Amino acid sequence: MIKDILRLIRIKNLVFLSVFQIILYFGVLDPIFQKYGMSEILNGWQFLLLGLCVVFTAASGYVINDYYDVKIDMINRPKKVIVGNTIDRHTVMTIYIVLAIIGIAFGVALTIWLKSYTMIFVFLLVPGLLWFYSSGYKRQFLLGNIIIALCTYMVPFLFGYVSDKILHLHYNSITELGGFFMNLVNHVCQEIYVWMFAFAFFAFALTLIREIVKDQEDI
């Protein structure tokens, strides 16, 4: 049962996704913060919340995708079908709901911590997109591919966005620092966004190509 659940949530993919986020944190963000002498501001716990939100949301996306793909999977890969075979459909749906709720909860906790409540929209939008993708959008020409690519794009983008909010939250609370430091913060945020956009664009393009190839294989 545990082995089947791990296969259902694509544990190997989730490990890779976690490693990717760790690389973004220690390989990109931390050096930039150290470069400008702001390393003490970088809060690892906030990025841990973001990472857990991303991982649980991705896991829920894999589950709901398998839930709706039973018929085509029975044709393409019958020996690997889990839904309705080793795990009944009701249990699969329960697993999806639990994972999605946990992912959203981590996201909401992060938005409250950063006092950036507009982020809640993102953490609700992505699970919704994954649901509608699995239930119907994936069967429409290119639309489903683009949705998955955009969800992948959001991972580096959110790292940049959270960094922006951390810096502004910290320096906005120290009003006596004046405009010079806020200009420095804006410069740091701009540098972070440049790096994150580069990773995000690469992730988007690579995922879009991969999804198109997968569709060709399925046909």
Salt bridges, closest charged atoms under 4 A:
ASP4 OD1 - ARG7 NH1 3.42
ASP66 OD1 - ARG10 NH2 2.83
ASP69 OD2 - LYS138 NZ 2.47
ASP73 OD1 - ARG77 NH1 2.79
ASP164 OD1 - HIS168 ND1 2.76
GLU191 OE2 - LYS35 NZ 3.24
GLU211 OE2 - ARG210 NH1 3.25
GLU211 OE2 - LYS214 NZ 3.73
ASP218 OD1 - ARG77 NH2 3.36
